[in-house]
Amino acid sequence: MHITLNELIEKVSGIVQGHFKKAPDESIPPTFFAVKANGHMAVLITPWQNEEEKVEMLEEIKQLFSEEDVVSYCLVSEAWMSKTCLDEGIAPSESSDRIEVVLLTASSHTETQGKALRMIRGENGDIIDLELMPENQEVKSMQGRMTTLLTKTHTIH
């Protein structure tokens, strides 16, 4: 069964929403939802602690995706976003207008799509909602090292 990137993002988005409803005080480590050529899905949790571990883990994931015939995947990660950091050259995490988001980045051999969900916190700091970022409702293209982890080309029947 073939699943489109948009369908994959929506499915994973529902899983993320469910996670925060059950555990609003817990964060989500970077997690890959990988779709194999046979339609089965695998979940890989990748709690890297620094840039060196991230680079090493991404190489291992790229190899695993090749060995397991992965045809598409969606990465879920928490991040900071800021409008002013792009103009001022500072990290989003250091910006005065930063917001917390959950990024969903889905990639196949031919395209990449994404979605950003703003994390809304209650008075006690727990996440009470995830809100679709209006400016990111129609993200049809994303770039970066997280979008290029597939090496084999597959024909899906």
FENPEUR-V814370 format. One record per backbone hydrogen bond with DSSP energy under -1.0 kcal/mol. CO is the residue of the C=O (numbers start at 1). NH is the residue of the N-H. If there is no record, write none. Layout:
# FENPEUR-V814370
CO	NH
CO	NH
This chain:
# FENPEUR-V814370
4	8
5	9
6	10
7	11
8	12
9	13
10	14
11	15
12	16
13	17
14	18
15	19
16	20
17	21
18	22
19	23
23	26
24	127
30	46
31	76
32	44
33	74
34	42
35	71
35	72
36	39
40	36
42	34
44	32
46	48
50	54
51	55
52	56
53	57
54	58
55	59
56	60
57	61
58	62
59	63
60	64
61	65
62	66
63	67
64	68
65	70
66	69
69	37
72	35
73	107
74	33
75	105
76	31
77	103
79	101
81	99
84	88
85	89
91	94
92	95
95	98
99	81
100	119
101	79
102	117
103	77
104	115
105	75
106	113
107	73
111	108
113	106
115	104
116	133
117	102
118	131
120	128
120	129
122	125
126	122
129	120
131	118
133	136
134	137
136	139
139	114
144	147
